[in-house]
C-alpha cells in the first residue's frame, strides 16, 4: 500500500476556554481536525492483456535499467518497489515502461499514484487522465485521479471520479473512503459515514476508513463513536499519525488534556510535519499551565504553516500569560488578519483591547 497523504482541509472547532492568567483570558483553543485521503493500491498489470514478447536488446555495460526488460516487466518491477515505498524507483520504471509502450494504461496509473505520493498531485491527475483515455475500464485510474482531485480541493470532480471507480469495482475500499471524505468536505456527513462504513464492510482492516468515519461522526456530534473509530484506526495501524492526532483532540474535548498531549506527541513522532498535531499539543499544554511548552509547540506549528490562525491566536494567549504583552498583541493581530470572522474573532478583539489598555 503506498504511503498515505496527510490531512485534508480542516474545519475549526472550539475547545474549552483557557484559564485567566495575569488578568487576560487565554484564547479559546480552535483546533483543526484533519484526516488523510485514502490511498489507492498500485494497479495490477494482470488486468491488462499480455503484451507480445519483445526481442531483448544487449544489456548496458554498467548499471541502470536494462533495455532487455519489456514494458510489462518494468511495470511488475515497479510494483515490487511500491511495496518498499520506493516512489522514485516506481516513477523511473513506469516512465521507462511508458517510453517502451505509450499505450500501457497501467504504467501511466502506476506512475500517477507514485507522483501523488511524492506530492506531485498535478502529475498524478495528468497521468491518470492519460490512463483513463487509454482504458476507461481501469477502476484504479479513476480512483487515483479522484484522490488527486480531492487533494486539489476539487470535491465535485473527486466525487465523480470515485463514483466511476466504484461502479467499475465496487470492492475498492479506498475509493469508498475517499468519496466519503469528499462528501464530508461538502457538508454531507451522513454520506461520508455511509461511504466509510461501506469501506469498513469491504475491508475491516482498513485503518483509514475507521479514522475517516471518526471525523464524520465527530462532526455529527457523536463523540463516543468518533473516539471508538479513532481508537480502532490506531489499533489497526499504529503508524497512522492522523488517527493518533484526532483521538488526542477527542480526548481534549472530554477534558483529558494529558491524553491529548500523549496522542499528539505520538502523531508528531510519526510525522513531524503534521501542523495540527503541533497546534493541538500546544493548546493542550497551554490549558494545563505549561505555557513554555505551549509557546514552543505553537511556534513550530506557525513555522510549518504561517497561515494557521488558531496557532497565532493560542500563542498570543500563552504569551499574554507569560507577561509578554507586546508579543501577545502581535500574535492576536496576526490571527485576526488571517481569520477576521472566525468563531473566536470577537474574543480576540476583546483581549486586544485589554492588552492595549494595560500597555498604556
PEHU-V230755 format. One record per backbone hydrogen bond with DSSP energy under -0.5 kcal/mol. NH is the residue of the N-H (numbers start at 1). CO is the residue of the C=O. Records with the same first field share a line. If there is no record, write none. Layout:
# PEHU-V230755
NH: CO ; CO
This chain:
# PEHU-V230755
5: 37
8: 35
11: 33
13: 31
15: 29
18: 26
21: 19 ; 24
24: 21
26: 19
29: 16
30: 28
31: 13 ; 29
33: 11
37: 5
45: 43
47: 44
48: 45
69: 66
74: 70
75: 71
76: 72
77: 73
78: 74
79: 75
80: 76
81: 77
82: 78
83: 79
84: 80
85: 82
86: 81
87: 85
90: 86
91: 87
92: 88
93: 89
94: 90
95: 91
96: 92
97: 93
98: 94
99: 95
100: 96
101: 97
104: 101
105: 103
107: 104
108: 104
109: 105
110: 106
111: 107
112: 108
113: 109
114: 110
115: 111
116: 112
117: 113
118: 114
119: 116
120: 115
121: 119
124: 120
125: 121
126: 122
127: 123
128: 124
129: 125
130: 126
131: 127
132: 128
133: 129
134: 130
135: 131
138: 135
139: 137
141: 138
142: 138
143: 139
144: 140
145: 141
146: 142
147: 143
148: 144
149: 145
150: 146
151: 147
152: 148
153: 150
154: 149
155: 153
158: 154
159: 155
160: 156
161: 157
162: 158
163: 159
164: 160
165: 161
166: 162
167: 163
168: 164
169: 165
172: 169
173: 171
175: 172
176: 172
177: 173
178: 174
179: 175
180: 176
181: 177
182: 178
183: 179
184: 180
185: 181
186: 182 ; 183
187: 184
188: 183
189: 187
192: 188
193: 189
194: 190
195: 191
196: 192
197: 193
198: 194
199: 195
200: 196
201: 197
202: 198
203: 199
206: 203
207: 205
209: 206
210: 206
211: 207
212: 208
213: 209
214: 210
215: 211
216: 212
217: 213
218: 214
219: 215
220: 216
221: 218
222: 217
223: 221
226: 222
227: 223
228: 224
229: 225
230: 226
231: 227
232: 228
233: 229
234: 230
235: 231
236: 232
237: 233
240: 237
241: 239
243: 240
244: 240
245: 241
246: 242
247: 243
248: 244
249: 245
250: 246
251: 247
252: 248
253: 249
254: 250 ; 251
255: 252
256: 251
257: 255
260: 256
261: 257
262: 258
263: 259
264: 260
265: 261
266: 262
267: 263
268: 264
269: 265
270: 266
271: 267
274: 271
275: 273
278: 274
279: 275
280: 276
281: 277
282: 278
283: 279
284: 280
285: 281
286: 282
287: 283
288: 284
289: 286
290: 285
291: 289
294: 290
295: 291
296: 292
297: 293
298: 294
299: 295
300: 296
301: 297
302: 298
303: 299
304: 300
305: 301
308: 305
309: 307
311: 308
312: 308
313: 309
314: 310
315: 311
316: 312
317: 313
318: 314
319: 315
320: 316
321: 317
322: 318
323: 320
324: 319
325: 323
328: 324
329: 325
330: 326
331: 327
332: 328
333: 329
334: 330
335: 331
336: 332
337: 333
338: 334
339: 335
342: 339
345: 342
348: 344
349: 345
350: 346
351: 347
352: 348
353: 349
354: 350
355: 351
356: 352
357: 353
358: 354
359: 355
360: 356 ; 357
